[in-house]
């Protein structure tokens, strides 16, 4: 299906506003719904507040050389600390900034009965917290879920976003949103995919 690169925000908003009740939107989170990366920042939070010995720098290097493995590492690192959700929420609240026009359009869509899902390579808990922080509470989240044995497959990384969507038996995607090559399979899977310009990154101190 067609992928529209770098559309103006008004085009994206109009497309979302035109979706009928019961239509389905699948959107990436980091770089798409907000500036910032809740996966990376979850690991930074672990190293700063709950497990000071965690080698955050090694994780950040792995994200450059082994993106799939790095995403899985963030999710498995969070698993034993998931009960500290309030502390995680406070940390992420200082790290992400919503793409305001897009969040508003998706909120309108949700309120009128459009199905909206985040499909993210970040830990599922982190994506849920991020959605609540930007005002999209109640949104569906398909992201990296874990058990004590590791990440539940198919993991929502790159082509895994589509594989996980299909494994869940979710409906056809009318409109998809993303900002990078890792989102391209999801964008191509939708009736229409919008490849957005990445918003300015939030300042992030090196950890």
C-alpha positions as YAML, in Angstrom:
chain: A
units: angstrom
residues:
- id: 1
  name: UNK
  ca: [0.00, 0.00, 0.00]
- id: 2
  name: UNK
  ca: [1.17, 3.58, -0.57]
- id: 3
  name: UNK
  ca: [3.59, 5.25, 1.83]
- id: 4
  name: UNK
  ca: [3.41, 9.05, 1.84]
- id: 5
  name: UNK
  ca: [6.72, 10.56, 2.92]
- id: 6
  name: UNK
  ca: [7.00, 13.78, 4.94]
- id: 7
  name: UNK
  ca: [3.38, 14.94, 4.68]
- id: 8
  name: UNK
  ca: [2.38, 18.31, 6.08]
- id: 9
  name: UNK
  ca: [0.78, 18.03, 9.50]
- id: 10
  name: UNK
  ca: [-2.52, 19.33, 8.12]
- id: 11
  name: UNK
  ca: [-2.65, 16.44, 5.64]
- id: 12
  name: UNK
  ca: [-2.13, 13.90, 8.41]
- id: 13
  name: UNK
  ca: [-4.72, 15.50, 10.67]
- id: 14
  name: UNK
  ca: [-7.27, 15.66, 7.86]
- id: 15
  name: UNK
  ca: [-6.73, 11.99, 7.02]
- id: 16
  name: UNK
  ca: [-7.28, 11.01, 10.65]
- id: 17
  name: UNK
  ca: [-10.35, 13.23, 10.95]
- id: 18
  name: UNK
  ca: [-11.83, 11.59, 7.82]
- id: 19
  name: UNK
  ca: [-11.65, 8.06, 9.23]
- id: 20
  name: UNK
  ca: [-15.08, 6.55, 9.91]
- id: 21
  name: UNK
  ca: [-16.19, 4.98, 13.16]
- id: 22
  name: UNK
  ca: [-14.66, 1.52, 13.45]
- id: 23
  name: UNK
  ca: [-11.60, 2.31, 11.32]
- id: 24
  name: UNK
  ca: [-8.18, 1.37, 12.65]
- id: 25
  name: UNK
  ca: [-5.02, 3.46, 13.13]
- id: 26
  name: UNK
  ca: [-1.65, 1.93, 14.02]
- id: 27
  name: UNK
  ca: [1.03, 4.38, 15.12]
- id: 28
  name: UNK
  ca: [4.61, 4.17, 16.22]
- id: 29
  name: UNK
  ca: [5.37, 5.95, 19.50]
- id: 30
  name: UNK
  ca: [8.97, 7.19, 19.83]
- id: 31
  name: UNK
  ca: [9.69, 9.89, 17.28]
- id: 32
  name: UNK
  ca: [6.12, 9.73, 16.01]
- id: 33
  name: UNK
  ca: [3.72, 10.48, 18.87]
- id: 34
  name: UNK
  ca: [6.39, 12.17, 20.90]
- id: 35
  name: UNK
  ca: [9.95, 13.44, 20.84]
- id: 36
  name: UNK
  ca: [12.03, 11.16, 23.00]
- id: 37
  name: UNK
  ca: [12.53, 7.41, 23.29]
- id: 38
  name: UNK
  ca: [10.80, 5.71, 26.20]
- id: 39
  name: UNK
  ca: [12.80, 2.52, 25.62]
- id: 40
  name: UNK
  ca: [16.15, 4.25, 25.98]
- id: 41
  name: UNK
  ca: [14.86, 6.39, 28.82]
- id: 42
  name: UNK
  ca: [13.53, 3.35, 30.66]
- id: 43
  name: UNK
  ca: [17.05, 1.94, 30.69]
- id: 44
  name: UNK
  ca: [18.42, 5.32, 31.79]
- id: 45
  name: UNK
  ca: [15.88, 5.29, 34.64]
- id: 46
  name: UNK
  ca: [16.95, 1.79, 35.67]
- id: 47
  name: UNK
  ca: [20.58, 2.88, 35.84]
- id: 48
  name: UNK
  ca: [19.78, 6.14, 37.63]
- id: 49
  name: UNK
  ca: [17.21, 5.02, 40.18]
- id: 50
  name: UNK
  ca: [16.79, 1.28, 40.66]
- id: 51
  name: UNK
  ca: [19.91, -0.60, 39.56]
- id: 52
  name: UNK
  ca: [22.97, 1.67, 39.63]
- id: 53
  name: UNK
  ca: [25.27, -1.09, 38.39]
- id: 54
  name: UNK
  ca: [23.35, -1.42, 35.13]
- id: 55
  name: UNK
  ca: [25.64, -0.63, 32.18]
- id: 56
  name: UNK
  ca: [23.54, 1.95, 30.38]
- id: 57
  name: UNK
  ca: [26.39, 2.97, 28.08]
- id: 58
  name: UNK
  ca: [26.77, -0.62, 26.85]
- id: 59
  name: UNK
  ca: [23.03, -0.74, 26.14]
- id: 60
  name: UNK
  ca: [23.19, 2.49, 24.12]
- id: 61
  name: UNK
  ca: [26.09, 1.10, 22.08]
- id: 62
  name: UNK
  ca: [24.12, -2.07, 21.43]
- id: 63
  name: UNK
  ca: [21.20, -0.05, 20.10]
- id: 64
  name: UNK
  ca: [23.53, 1.20, 17.37]
- id: 65
  name: UNK
  ca: [25.03, -2.18, 16.45]
- id: 66
  name: UNK
  ca: [22.14, -4.55, 17.24]
- id: 67
  name: UNK
  ca: [18.85, -2.69, 17.28]
- id: 68
  name: UNK
  ca: [16.69, -5.80, 17.58]
- id: 69
  name: UNK
  ca: [18.75, -7.09, 20.50]
- id: 70
  name: UNK
  ca: [18.82, -3.70, 22.16]
- id: 71
  name: UNK
  ca: [15.05, -3.37, 22.07]
- id: 72
  name: UNK
  ca: [14.73, -6.79, 23.68]
- id: 73
  name: UNK
  ca: [17.31, -5.81, 26.31]
- id: 74
  name: UNK
  ca: [15.29, -2.74, 27.34]
- id: 75
  name: UNK
  ca: [12.16, -4.84, 27.81]
- id: 76
  name: UNK
  ca: [13.87, -7.61, 29.78]
- id: 77
  name: UNK
  ca: [15.76, -5.08, 31.93]
- id: 78
  name: UNK
  ca: [12.45, -3.47, 32.90]
- id: 79
  name: UNK
  ca: [10.66, -6.73, 33.72]
- id: 80
  name: UNK
  ca: [11.90, -7.14, 37.33]
- id: 81
  name: UNK
  ca: [11.29, -3.45, 38.06]
- id: 82
  name: UNK
  ca: [7.81, -3.08, 36.53]
- id: 83
  name: UNK
  ca: [6.23, -2.63, 39.96]
- id: 84
  name: UNK
  ca: [7.99, 0.74, 40.25]
- id: 85
  name: UNK
  ca: [5.59, 2.17, 37.66]
- id: 86
  name: UNK
  ca: [4.98, 5.45, 39.51]
- id: 87
  name: UNK
  ca: [8.70, 6.21, 39.61]
- id: 88
  name: UNK
  ca: [9.02, 5.28, 35.94]
- id: 89
  name: UNK
  ca: [6.13, 7.60, 35.11]
- id: 90
  name: UNK
  ca: [7.75, 10.50, 36.94]
- id: 91
  name: UNK
  ca: [11.02, 9.95, 35.07]
- id: 92
  name: UNK
  ca: [9.44, 9.63, 31.62]
- id: 93
  name: UNK
  ca: [7.34, 12.73, 32.22]
- id: 94
  name: UNK
  ca: [10.55, 14.77, 32.14]
- id: 95
  name: UNK
  ca: [11.83, 13.11, 28.96]
- id: 96
  name: UNK
  ca: [9.09, 13.09, 26.32]
- id: 97
  name: UNK
  ca: [7.29, 15.87, 24.47]
- id: 98
  name: UNK
  ca: [4.12, 15.12, 22.51]
- id: 99
  name: UNK
  ca: [3.63, 15.97, 18.86]
- id: 100
  name: UNK
  ca: [0.63, 18.05, 19.89]
- id: 101
  name: UNK
  ca: [-1.33, 18.22, 16.63]
- id: 102
  name: UNK
  ca: [-1.09, 14.46, 16.12]
- id: 103
  name: UNK
  ca: [-2.06, 13.60, 19.68]
- id: 104
  name: UNK
  ca: [-5.07, 15.91, 19.39]
- id: 105
  name: UNK
  ca: [-6.19, 14.32, 16.11]
- id: 106
  name: UNK
  ca: [-5.85, 10.82, 17.54]
- id: 107
  name: UNK
  ca: [-7.73, 11.86, 20.69]
- id: 108
  name: UNK
  ca: [-10.60, 13.09, 18.50]
- id: 109
  name: UNK
  ca: [-10.52, 9.83, 16.59]
- id: 110
  name: UNK
  ca: [-10.62, 7.76, 19.78]
- id: 111
  name: UNK
  ca: [-13.49, 9.78, 21.16]
- id: 112
  name: UNK
  ca: [-15.63, 9.18, 18.07]
- id: 113
  name: UNK
  ca: [-15.00, 5.44, 17.91]
- id: 114
  name: UNK
  ca: [-11.90, 4.93, 15.77]
- id: 115
  name: UNK
  ca: [-9.61, 2.15, 17.01]
- id: 116
  name: UNK
  ca: [-6.13, 3.56, 17.70]
- id: 117
  name: UNK
  ca: [-3.15, 1.37, 18.57]
- id: 118
  name: UNK
  ca: [0.43, 2.15, 19.46]
- id: 119
  name: UNK
  ca: [2.76, -0.38, 17.84]
- id: 120
  name: UNK
  ca: [6.16, 0.15, 19.40]
- id: 121
  name: UNK
  ca: [9.57, -1.51, 19.78]
- id: 122
  name: UNK
  ca: [9.81, -0.08, 23.30]
- id: 123
  name: UNK
  ca: [8.75, -2.01, 26.42]
- id: 124
  name: UNK
  ca: [4.97, -2.25, 26.57]
- id: 125
  name: UNK
  ca: [4.75, -0.75, 30.06]
- id: 126
  name: UNK
  ca: [6.85, 2.24, 28.98]
- id: 127
  name: UNK
  ca: [4.68, 2.78, 25.89]
- id: 128
  name: UNK
  ca: [1.53, 2.65, 28.02]
- id: 129
  name: UNK
  ca: [2.96, 5.15, 30.45]
- id: 130
  name: UNK
  ca: [3.96, 7.42, 27.57]
- id: 131
  name: UNK
  ca: [0.48, 7.23, 26.06]
- id: 132
  name: UNK
  ca: [-1.08, 8.27, 29.35]
- id: 133
  name: UNK
  ca: [1.40, 11.11, 29.81]
- id: 134
  name: UNK
  ca: [0.52, 12.65, 26.42]
- id: 135
  name: UNK
  ca: [-3.24, 12.28, 26.92]
- id: 136
  name: UNK
  ca: [-3.94, 9.07, 25.00]
- id: 137
  name: UNK
  ca: [-5.04, 6.92, 27.92]
- id: 138
  name: UNK
  ca: [-7.24, 4.07, 26.72]
- id: 139
  name: UNK
  ca: [-5.27, 3.56, 23.52]
- id: 140
  name: UNK
  ca: [-4.38, 0.02, 22.49]
- id: 141
  name: UNK
  ca: [-0.71, -0.86, 22.94]
- id: 142
  name: UNK
  ca: [1.16, -3.55, 21.03]
- id: 143
  name: UNK
  ca: [4.77, -3.48, 22.19]
- id: 144
  name: UNK
  ca: [7.44, -5.63, 23.80]
- id: 145
  name: UNK
  ca: [5.81, -7.77, 26.47]
- id: 146
  name: UNK
  ca: [7.93, -10.01, 28.67]
- id: 147
  name: UNK
  ca: [7.81, -13.01, 30.96]
- id: 148
  name: UNK
  ca: [10.58, -14.13, 33.33]
- id: 149
  name: UNK
  ca: [11.89, -16.15, 30.38]
- id: 150
  name: UNK
  ca: [12.27, -13.16, 28.06]
- id: 151
  name: UNK
  ca: [10.39, -11.27, 25.34]
- id: 152
  name: UNK
  ca: [7.15, -12.70, 23.99]
- id: 153
  name: UNK
  ca: [7.49, -13.32, 20.27]
- id: 154
  name: UNK
  ca: [6.87, -12.08, 17.69]
- id: 155
  name: UNK
  ca: [8.61, -9.00, 19.05]
- id: 156
  name: UNK
  ca: [7.32, -5.69, 17.69]
- id: 157
  name: UNK
  ca: [10.57, -4.61, 16.04]
- id: 158
  name: UNK
  ca: [10.70, -3.81, 12.30]
- id: 159
  name: UNK
  ca: [8.80, -6.54, 10.40]
- id: 160
  name: UNK
  ca: [7.78, -7.94, 13.79]
- id: 161
  name: UNK
  ca: [5.30, -5.10, 14.13]
- id: 162
  name: UNK
  ca: [3.22, -6.59, 11.33]
- id: 163
  name: UNK
  ca: [3.81, -10.16, 12.50]
- id: 164
  name: UNK
  ca: [2.64, -9.31, 16.02]
- id: 165
  name: UNK
  ca: [-0.38, -7.43, 14.67]
- id: 166
  name: UNK
  ca: [-1.40, -10.43, 12.61]
- id: 167
  name: UNK
  ca: [-0.70, -12.88, 15.43]
- id: 168
  name: UNK
  ca: [-3.14, -10.94, 17.62]
- id: 169
  name: UNK
  ca: [-5.82, -11.17, 14.92]
- id: 170
  name: UNK
  ca: [-6.27, -7.41, 14.85]
- id: 171
  name: UNK
  ca: [-8.31, -5.82, 12.03]
- id: 172
  name: UNK
  ca: [-6.90, -4.35, 8.81]
- id: 173
  name: UNK
  ca: [-5.03, -1.08, 9.31]
- id: 174
  name: UNK
  ca: [-6.64, 1.86, 7.55]
- id: 175
  name: UNK
  ca: [-3.90, 4.34, 8.43]
- id: 176
  name: UNK
  ca: [-0.42, 3.89, 9.89]
- id: 177
  name: UNK
  ca: [2.06, 6.43, 11.22]
- id: 178
  name: UNK
  ca: [5.82, 6.15, 11.69]
- id: 179
  name: UNK
  ca: [9.07, 8.04, 11.40]
- id: 180
  name: UNK
  ca: [11.85, 5.58, 10.49]
- id: 181
  name: UNK
  ca: [12.84, 2.56, 8.44]
- id: 182
  name: UNK
  ca: [11.88, 0.35, 11.37]
- id: 183
  name: UNK
  ca: [8.28, 1.46, 10.81]
- id: 184
  name: UNK
  ca: [8.30, 0.89, 7.06]
- id: 185
  name: UNK
  ca: [6.79, -2.65, 7.20]
- id: 186
  name: UNK
  ca: [3.89, -1.32, 9.29]
- id: 187
  name: UNK
  ca: [3.38, 1.64, 6.97]
- id: 188
  name: UNK
  ca: [3.36, -0.64, 3.92]
- id: 189
  name: UNK
  ca: [0.88, -2.97, 5.63]
- id: 190
  name: UNK
  ca: [-1.71, -0.20, 6.02]
- id: 191
  name: UNK
  ca: [-4.14, 1.10, 3.41]
- id: 192
  name: UNK
  ca: [-2.24, 4.41, 3.74]
- id: 193
  name: UNK
  ca: [1.02, 4.93, 5.60]
- id: 194
  name: UNK
  ca: [2.45, 8.32, 6.60]
- id: 195
  name: UNK
  ca: [6.23, 8.56, 7.12]
- id: 196
  name: UNK
  ca: [6.53, 11.63, 9.34]
- id: 197
  name: UNK
  ca: [9.46, 13.94, 9.87]
- id: 198
  name: UNK
  ca: [11.01, 13.09, 13.23]
- id: 199
  name: UNK
  ca: [10.35, 15.80, 15.82]
- id: 200
  name: UNK
  ca: [13.28, 17.49, 17.49]
- id: 201
  name: UNK
  ca: [14.73, 15.13, 20.08]
- id: 202
  name: UNK
  ca: [14.40, 16.04, 23.72]
- id: 203
  name: UNK
  ca: [17.75, 16.96, 25.26]
- id: 204
  name: UNK
  ca: [19.15, 13.76, 26.76]
- id: 205
  name: UNK
  ca: [22.28, 13.75, 28.90]
- id: 206
  name: UNK
  ca: [24.65, 10.95, 28.00]
- id: 207
  name: UNK
  ca: [24.45, 8.20, 30.57]
...
